[in-house]
């Protein structure tokens, strides 16, 4: 059985421990980022090491400079290169990223884009 993975986040004197499996997506804003989970939203610092760690996880994908999604939580993918997750459409920007997404989906889920 695979053990649960958590990331620890500190921001403005607050500390959180978030189960990676509960993360829907991450949105980078001006000087901070927001982690959207099944149980709520967490504000974190802009250059959090937690985000860099998530990018190393197999099921996370950087759609653009503003969004990282948990592919396990994506509900469907559209031909215009949008991902639907948690009632939000997130666009995959750039031809290179679109190709990487296709390869990742094929590898992870045997999904033909």
C-alpha angles and dihedrals in degrees: 000000000000113000121237116263122213134184121213117219131191121189130157094346092311125115127202135179111205127190106233091219090062095056114109099180145321124236121199114212130179103297102352142034133231125219112208113204137172088261103042147301128295127198114218137175119280098248099035116168086218091069092050089051091051091054088062091056112101097231098049120093131189104224095179139337087282104045139052116179134197101233090204088065098046112114098199145338124233128214090241086065100257126138120213113213130155094352091307132109113221118191121222105223126207132025092253092055092046090055091047090051091052091051092046093050091049092049098044102037107012085245121160110214 
